[in-house]
Amino acid sequence: MSMQGAKRLATNNGRRAAELKIMTVVGARPNFMKAAPLVAAIARRNQNGSRRRPGSRSTIAIRHLLVHTGQHYGQLMSDSFFADLDLPAPEIYLGVGSGSHAVQTAEIMRKFEEVLLAQRPDVLVVVGDVNSTLACALVGAKAVFDGSANRPLIVHVEAGLRSFDRTMPEEINRILTDQVSDLLFVTEESGVRNLAREGVAPEKVHFVGNTMIDTLLSCRDKAKAAKILDLLELRNGARNGASHPAVSRYALLTLHRPANVDNRQAFVSVLEGLDELAAECPVVFPAHPRTQKRIGEFDLGRYFDSTRLQQQPEWAGSGGSIRMIDPLGYLDFLCLMMNARLVVTDSGGIQEETTCLGVPCVTVRDNTERPITVKLGTNVLAGVTQSGIREAVRRQLGSQCPSEPPALWDGRTADRILRIVVEEWERNRSPLQSASAAVSGPETFRRSARAARSARPADPHARNASSV
């Protein structure tokens, strides 16, 4: 069903109802937490009845389709998150799997195009900055329904974030996804400024808050009941002021970015930088399968106590000071993060979650696309040198983080997004009496985009080339 040809349903009272078909795409673990609140908001809206504007003769019903590309897969990397987040099983699973950036992106595009053309949604929602995000946005932007100019309205949730480091694959995904999207929903004010600098029309941009924080706030009580602290024997230490008085003092570590784990020298530098922390308290490390593979290839097993891994690799042992465990589900990981004295990470989303929780965070990177986490003082950029990491750890262990979250990180972001999407769709869908002559919403956006491009510099990034 295209934007132009919205299905109209007759009702007993003479009102006409239109069905809005929304397709949401997920592919990797961060996507699941960002999309879950949107799925829940759609379900609530349908259950409570469609919102009616004063004087309106139409009622909007939403039909939702969840597509999982399979970029992350298996029980540890995907299935457990669907269970923890109460996400329904996806209606469509592409099963793309692993591969290089080029292979994975191309395979997602090839498989997703068939799905998009068959389903013809009115709205396509992509979230975050993974390969699935960009691949599906590109397919949606180039789609042609029924040989006409119609295509879905493309919505990017978590738009506008910029690290200004184009060596990061995620940065390329962010920039390109934002350029082909029709509605851009921003998590922090820096995103609004970034998009304005890049020439994105301001009417497309909406500062709404953070759906990942919606998920965190809705799951926090359930995470408190998780058994992971008992399983890891982290409840027998001294009282440390955390929410549970029996929790030991420990740190939580995550590492997965290629810049940190795909180069042996860089990986060793990070591990050596954590030596003081590991000597002071247990460091728990839920290791991504790809990171585990690199540890074996680089012969770095001596840094880890890996005896808790379900499948023991050849290099497994108990001599190291960093406790490696398998990847965790969302609730177990949130429980660990809530109770940690310190979190060390190279993840973007964890910077936001620790900011909301008021947990000190050290980011093992030279930059961040989430500057609000540094501005509020919950996050410190350590760089990747041993000395920089040690200094940042010392600083954060002695810090008192603020407890107030950033603006609009209030647990209601998904409802704001859905309201804007529905209003935009209603405003742009074609008149009832002349579907064949009407102009679709996305075509209206394309004309606006062409006008905006003609009015702005040819390359908005050229002025900032030295900073990226």
KEDRENLO-276755 format. One record per residue (C-alpha): x, y, z; residue in one letter; residue number from 1. Coordinates in steps of 0.2 Angstrom, whole numbers. Layout:
<recs>
<<X Y Z> "A" NUM>,
...
</recs>
This chain:
<recs>
<<0 0 0> "M" 1>,
<<8 17 -5> "S" 2>,
<<6 34 3> "M" 3>,
<<-5 38 -12> "Q" 4>,
<<-17 24 -11> "G" 5>,
<<-21 22 8> "A" 6>,
<<-34 9 11> "K" 7>,
<<-50 17 16> "R" 8>,
<<-62 8 27> "L" 9>,
<<-81 11 28> "A" 10>,
<<-88 12 45> "T" 11>,
<<-106 11 52> "N" 12>,
<<-107 29 57> "N" 13>,
<<-102 36 40> "G" 14>,
<<-84 40 45> "R" 15>,
<<-70 35 34> "R" 16>,
<<-55 26 41> "A" 17>,
<<-38 25 34> "A" 18>,
<<-25 12 37> "E" 19>,
<<-7 18 40> "L" 20>,
<<6 4 37> "K" 21>,
<<22 6 46> "I" 22>,
<<37 -5 43> "M" 23>,
<<51 -5 56> "T" 24>,
<<68 -12 53> "V" 25>,
<<80 -19 66> "V" 26>,
<<96 -29 63> "G" 27>,
<<109 -28 77> "A" 28>,
<<108 -27 96> "R" 29>,
<<107 -8 98> "P" 30>,
<<92 -8 86> "N" 31>,
<<82 -19 97> "F" 32>,
<<82 -7 112> "M" 33>,
<<79 8 101> "K" 34>,
<<64 0 91> "A" 35>,
<<55 -8 106> "A" 36>,
<<47 8 113> "P" 37>,
<<40 12 95> "L" 38>,
<<33 -6 94> "V" 39>,
<<25 -4 111> "A" 40>,
<<18 14 107> "A" 41>,
<<10 8 91> "I" 42>,
<<2 -7 100> "A" 43>,
<<-5 5 114> "R" 44>,
<<-12 17 101> "R" 45>,
<<-21 4 92> "N" 46>,
<<-28 -4 108> "Q" 47>,
<<-33 13 115> "N" 48>,
<<-41 19 99> "G" 49>,
<<-35 31 86> "S" 50>,
<<-33 49 90> "R" 51>,
<<-46 60 82> "R" 52>,
<<-43 78 78> "R" 53>,
<<-57 90 81> "P" 54>,
<<-68 91 66> "G" 55>,
<<-59 76 57> "S" 56>,
<<-70 64 48> "R" 57>,
<<-56 51 47> "S" 58>,
<<-49 39 60> "T" 59>,
<<-31 31 57> "I" 60>,
<<-28 13 61> "A" 61>,
<<-10 7 61> "I" 62>,
<<-4 -9 54> "R" 63>,
<<14 -13 59> "H" 64>,
<<27 -24 52> "L" 65>,
<<43 -28 61> "L" 66>,
<<58 -34 49> "V" 67>,
<<74 -41 56> "H" 68>,
<<88 -42 44> "T" 69>,
<<98 -55 54> "G" 70>,
<<114 -44 55> "Q" 71>,
<<115 -50 73> "H" 72>,
<<108 -68 76> "Y" 73>,
<<107 -82 88> "G" 74>,
<<102 -83 106> "Q" 75>,
<<115 -72 114> "L" 76>,
<<115 -59 101> "M" 77>,
<<97 -57 96> "S" 78>,
<<84 -70 103> "D" 79>,
<<87 -65 121> "S" 80>,
<<84 -47 118> "F" 81>,
<<67 -50 110> "F" 82>,
<<62 -60 125> "A" 83>,
<<69 -47 138> "D" 84>,
<<61 -32 129> "L" 85>,
<<44 -41 125> "D" 86>,
<<47 -38 107> "L" 87>,
<<35 -48 96> "P" 88>,
<<43 -60 84> "A" 89>,
<<47 -51 68> "P" 90>,
<<35 -54 54> "E" 91>,
<<49 -55 41> "I" 92>,
<<67 -62 45> "Y" 93>,
<<80 -59 31> "L" 94>,
<<94 -70 39> "G" 95>,
<<108 -60 31> "V" 96>,
<<121 -65 44> "G" 97>,
<<139 -59 45> "S" 98>,
<<151 -52 32> "G" 99>,
<<161 -38 27> "S" 100>,
<<153 -21 27> "H" 101>,
<<151 -21 8> "A" 102>,
<<145 -39 7> "V" 103>,
<<133 -37 22> "Q" 104>,
<<126 -20 16> "T" 105>,
<<123 -27 -2> "A" 106>,
<<115 -43 4> "E" 107>,
<<103 -33 16> "I" 108>,
<<98 -21 1> "M" 109>,
<<95 -36 -11> "R" 110>,
<<84 -45 1> "K" 111>,
<<75 -30 9> "F" 112>,
<<70 -23 -8> "E" 113>,
<<60 -38 -12> "E" 114>,
<<51 -36 5> "V" 115>,
<<48 -18 3> "L" 116>,
<<41 -19 -15> "L" 117>,
<<30 -33 -9> "A" 118>,
<<23 -25 7> "Q" 119>,
<<23 -6 1> "R" 120>,
<<22 2 18> "P" 121>,
<<17 20 20> "D" 122>,
<<31 23 32> "V" 123>,
<<48 15 34> "L" 124>,
<<57 17 51> "V" 125>,
<<75 14 53> "V" 126>,
<<85 16 69> "V" 127>,
<<103 19 74> "G" 128>,
<<118 18 63> "D" 129>,
<<122 0 59> "V" 130>,
<<123 -7 41> "N" 131>,
<<105 -12 42> "S" 132>,
<<100 6 45> "T" 133>,
<<109 13 30> "L" 134>,
<<105 -2 18> "A" 135>,
<<86 -1 21> "C" 136>,
<<85 18 20> "A" 137>,
<<94 18 3> "L" 138>,
<<82 4 -3> "V" 139>,
<<67 15 3> "G" 140>,
<<74 31 -5> "A" 141>,
<<76 23 -22> "K" 142>,
<<60 12 -21> "A" 143>,
<<46 15 -35> "V" 144>,
<<29 8 -31> "F" 145>,
<<18 4 -46> "D" 146>,
<<29 13 -58> "G" 147>,
<<24 30 -50> "S" 148>,
<<34 42 -40> "A" 149>,
<<27 34 -24> "N" 150>,
<<39 28 -10> "R" 151>,
<<38 26 9> "P" 152>,
<<40 41 20> "L" 153>,
<<58 37 28> "I" 154>,
<<60 40 46> "V" 155>,
<<77 40 55> "H" 156>,
<<76 38 74> "V" 157>,
<<92 44 82> "E" 158>,
<<97 56 68> "A" 159>,
<<110 69 68> "G" 160>,
<<124 62 79> "L" 161>,
<<141 65 73> "R" 162>,
<<158 60 79> "S" 163>,
<<167 69 65> "F" 164>,
<<177 54 62> "D" 165>,
<<174 46 45> "R" 166>,
<<186 32 49> "T" 167>,
<<171 25 59> "M" 168>,
<<159 14 48> "P" 169>,
<<144 20 59> "E" 170>,
<<148 39 55> "E" 171>,
<<146 35 36> "I" 172>,
<<130 26 40> "N" 173>,
<<123 41 50> "R" 174>,
<<128 54 37> "I" 175>,
<<120 45 22> "L" 176>,
<<105 39 31> "T" 177>,
<<101 57 37> "D" 178>,
<<103 63 19> "Q" 179>,
<<90 51 12> "V" 180>,
<<77 52 26> "S" 181>,
<<61 63 27> "D" 182>,
<<59 64 45> "L" 183>,
<<74 65 57> "L" 184>,
<<71 62 76> "F" 185>,
<<85 68 87> "V" 186>,
<<91 63 104> "T" 187>,
<<101 78 109> "E" 188>,
<<103 96 104> "E" 189>,
<<119 93 96> "S" 190>,
<<110 83 83> "G" 191>,
<<99 98 78> "V" 192>,
<<115 109 75> "R" 193>,
<<124 95 65> "N" 194>,
<<109 93 53> "L" 195>,
<<107 112 51> "A" 196>,
<<126 113 47> "R" 197>,
<<124 99 34> "E" 198>,
<<109 108 25> "G" 199>,
<<95 97 31> "V" 200>,
<<78 107 30> "A" 201>,
<<73 112 48> "P" 202>,
<<55 106 46> "E" 203>,
<<61 88 44> "K" 204>,
<<71 88 61> "V" 205>,
<<62 85 77> "H" 206>,
<<71 85 94> "F" 207>,
<<61 72 104> "V" 208>,
<<72 63 116> "G" 209>,
<<79 45 116> "N" 210>,
<<70 29 113> "T" 211>,
<<85 19 121> "M" 212>,
<<81 28 137> "I" 213>,
<<63 24 135> "D" 214>,
<<68 6 136> "T" 215>,
<<80 8 150> "L" 216>,
<<67 17 161> "L" 217>,
<<53 4 157> "S" 218>,
<<65 -11 161> "C" 219>,
<<74 -4 176> "R" 220>,
<<63 -13 189> "D" 221>,
<<64 -29 180> "K" 222>,
<<83 -28 179> "A" 223>,
<<84 -26 198> "K" 224>,
<<77 -43 200> "A" 225>,
<<90 -51 188> "A" 226>,
<<101 -65 195> "K" 227>,
<<117 -61 186> "I" 228>,
<<125 -53 201> "L" 229>,
<<122 -70 211> "D" 230>,
<<128 -80 196> "L" 231>,
<<144 -70 195> "L" 232>,
<<146 -70 214> "E" 233>,
<<146 -51 215> "L" 234>,
<<135 -50 230> "R" 235>,
<<147 -54 244> "N" 236>,
<<157 -39 245> "G" 237>,
<<157 -23 256> "A" 238>,
<<143 -11 255> "R" 239>,
<<147 2 241> "N" 240>,
<<132 14 241> "G" 241>,
<<124 5 226> "A" 242>,
<<105 2 225> "S" 243>,
<<108 -15 233> "H" 244>,
<<118 -15 249> "P" 245>,
<<126 -32 247> "A" 246>,
<<134 -29 230> "V" 247>,
<<152 -30 228> "S" 248>,
<<163 -16 221> "R" 249>,
<<166 -21 203> "Y" 250>,
<<169 -13 185> "A" 251>,
<<160 -17 169> "L" 252>,
<<169 -18 153> "L" 253>,
<<164 -18 134> "T" 254>,
<<175 -18 119> "L" 255>,
<<170 -21 101> "H" 256>,
<<175 -7 89> "R" 257>,
<<187 -12 76> "P" 258>,
<<199 2 80> "A" 259>,
<<201 -6 97> "N" 260>,
<<200 -24 94> "V" 261>,
<<206 -28 76> "D" 262>,
<<223 -21 79> "N" 263>,
<<234 -31 91> "R" 264>,
<<244 -16 97> "Q" 265>,
<<229 -5 100> "A" 266>,
<<220 -20 110> "F" 267>,
<<235 -22 121> "V" 268>,
<<236 -4 125> "S" 269>,
<<218 -4 131> "V" 270>,
<<221 -20 141> "L" 271>,
<<237 -13 149> "E" 272>,
<<228 3 153> "G" 273>,
<<216 -6 163> "L" 274>,
<<229 -15 174> "D" 275>,
<<226 -3 189> "E" 276>,
<<208 -5 189> "L" 277>,
<<209 -24 188> "A" 278>,
<<220 -24 203> "A" 279>,
<<208 -14 213> "E" 280>,
<<192 -23 209> "C" 281>,
<<184 -37 198> "P" 282>,
<<182 -31 180> "V" 283>,
<<167 -40 171> "V" 284>,
<<169 -42 152> "F" 285>,
<<154 -48 142> "P" 286>,
<<164 -51 126> "A" 287>,
<<156 -50 109> "H" 288>,
<<160 -66 99> "P" 289>,
<<170 -56 86> "R" 290>,
<<181 -49 101> "T" 291>,
<<183 -67 107> "Q" 292>,
<<189 -72 90> "K" 293>,
<<202 -58 90> "R" 294>,
<<208 -62 107> "I" 295>,
<<213 -80 101> "G" 296>,
<<220 -73 85> "E" 297>,
<<231 -61 94> "F" 298>,
<<236 -73 108> "D" 299>,
<<229 -62 122> "L" 300>,
<<221 -75 133> "G" 301>,
<<233 -71 147> "R" 302>,
<<224 -55 151> "Y" 303>,
<<208 -64 155> "F" 304>,
<<200 -76 167> "D" 305>,
<<189 -85 153> "S" 306>,
<<183 -100 163> "T" 307>,
<<165 -94 163> "R" 308>,
<<163 -95 145> "L" 309>,
<<150 -108 139> "Q" 310>,
<<161 -114 125> "Q" 311>,
<<180 -115 131> "Q" 312>,
<<191 -109 117> "P" 313>,
<<209 -116 116> "E" 314>,
<<216 -101 124> "W" 315>,
<<204 -101 139> "A" 316>,
<<212 -100 156> "G" 317>,
<<211 -92 173> "S" 318>,
<<227 -83 175> "G" 319>,
<<220 -66 169> "G" 320>,
<<213 -52 180> "S" 321>,
<<198 -47 168> "I" 322>,
<<183 -59 170> "R" 323>,
<<177 -63 153> "M" 324>,
<<159 -70 151> "I" 325>,
<<148 -73 136> "D" 326>,
<<137 -59 129> "P" 327>,
<<122 -55 140> "L" 328>,
<<103 -52 137> "G" 329>,
<<97 -34 140> "Y" 330>,
<<90 -36 158> "L" 331>,
<<106 -45 164> "D" 332>,
<<117 -32 157> "F" 333>,
<<107 -18 163> "L" 334>,
<<108 -25 181> "C" 335>,
<<127 -26 179> "L" 336>,
<<128 -8 173> "M" 337>,
<<116 -1 186> "M" 338>,
<<126 -8 200> "N" 339>,
<<144 -6 193> "A" 340>,
<<156 7 202> "R" 341>,
<<163 11 184> "L" 342>,
<<159 6 166> "V" 343>,
<<173 6 153> "V" 344>,
<<167 5 135> "T" 345>,
<<169 10 117> "D" 346>,
<<150 9 114> "S" 347>,
<<139 24 110> "G" 348>,
<<123 18 118> "G" 349>,
<<132 13 134> "I" 350>,
<<138 31 136> "Q" 351>,
<<119 37 136> "E" 352>,
<<113 23 147> "E" 353>,
<<126 27 161> "T" 354>,
<<122 45 159> "T" 355>,
<<104 42 163> "C" 356>,
<<109 30 177> "L" 357>,
<<122 42 185> "G" 358>,
<<135 29 183> "V" 359>,
<<153 35 180> "P" 360>,
<<159 30 162> "C" 361>,
<<176 30 154> "V" 362>,
<<175 29 135> "T" 363>,
<<190 21 126> "V" 364>,
<<189 32 111> "R" 365>,
<<196 49 105> "D" 366>,
<<179 56 101> "N" 367>,
<<160 54 104> "T" 368>,
<<145 57 94> "E" 369>,
<<136 59 110> "R" 370>,
<<143 75 118> "P" 371>,
<<129 77 130> "I" 372>,
<<136 63 140> "T" 373>,
<<153 72 142> "V" 374>,
<<145 89 145> "K" 375>,
<<135 82 160> "L" 376>,
<<151 74 167> "G" 377>,
<<145 56 168> "T" 378>,
<<157 51 153> "N" 379>,
<<175 55 151> "V" 380>,
<<184 52 134> "L" 381>,
<<200 42 139> "A" 382>,
<<208 40 121> "G" 383>,
<<217 24 118> "V" 384>,
<<234 26 126> "T" 385>,
<<238 17 142> "Q" 386>,
<<241 33 152> "S" 387>,
<<225 41 146> "G" 388>,
<<215 26 151> "I" 389>,
<<223 25 168> "R" 390>,
<<220 43 171> "E" 391>,
<<202 43 166> "A" 392>,
<<199 28 177> "V" 393>,
<<206 37 192> "R" 394>,
<<196 52 189> "R" 395>,
<<180 43 187> "Q" 396>,
<<182 32 202> "L" 397>,
<<183 48 212> "G" 398>,
<<169 57 204> "S" 399>,
<<151 60 209> "Q" 400>,
<<140 60 193> "C" 401>,
<<124 71 192> "P" 402>,
<<108 62 193> "S" 403>,
<<97 73 181> "E" 404>,
<<96 65 164> "P" 405>,
<<97 76 148> "P" 406>,
<<82 85 141> "A" 407>,
<<67 74 135> "L" 408>,
<<75 58 141> "W" 409>,
<<59 55 151> "D" 410>,
<<53 38 144> "G" 411>,
<<40 46 132> "R" 412>,
<<50 48 117> "T" 413>,
<<42 35 107> "A" 414>,
<<24 42 109> "D" 415>,
<<31 59 103> "R" 416>,
<<38 51 88> "I" 417>,
<<23 41 84> "L" 418>,
<<12 57 85> "R" 419>,
<<23 67 73> "I" 420>,
<<24 52 61> "V" 421>,
<<5 51 60> "V" 422>,
<<2 69 59> "E" 423>,
<<15 70 45> "E" 424>,
<<7 56 36> "W" 425>,
<<-11 63 38> "E" 426>,
<<-5 80 31> "R" 427>,
<<3 73 16> "N" 428>,
<<-8 59 10> "R" 429>,
<<-18 62 -6> "S" 430>,
<<-36 68 -7> "P" 431>,
<<-49 55 -6> "L" 432>,
<<-57 60 -23> "Q" 433>,
<<-42 59 -34> "S" 434>,
<<-30 46 -30> "A" 435>,
<<-23 45 -47> "S" 436>,
<<-19 64 -49> "A" 437>,
<<-13 66 -31> "A" 438>,
<<5 69 -26> "V" 439>,
<<12 57 -13> "S" 440>,
<<19 63 3> "G" 441>,
<<37 57 -1> "P" 442>,
<<36 65 -18> "E" 443>,
<<32 82 -9> "T" 444>,
<<47 78 2> "F" 445>,
<<58 75 -13> "R" 446>,
<<53 92 -21> "R" 447>,
<<58 100 -4> "S" 448>,
<<74 91 -4> "A" 449>,
<<79 96 -21> "R" 450>,
<<75 114 -17> "A" 451>,
<<85 113 -1> "A" 452>,
<<100 105 -11> "R" 453>,
<<100 119 -24> "S" 454>,
<<100 132 -10> "A" 455>,
<<115 125 0> "R" 456>,
<<133 123 -3> "P" 457>,
<<137 108 -15> "A" 458>,
<<147 99 -1> "D" 459>,
<<142 105 17> "P" 460>,
<<156 94 24> "H" 461>,
<<170 103 14> "A" 462>,
<<171 117 27> "R" 463>,
<<174 104 41> "N" 464>,
<<186 93 32> "A" 465>,
<<200 96 43> "S" 466>,
<<190 91 58> "S" 467>,
<<186 74 51> "V" 468>,
</recs>
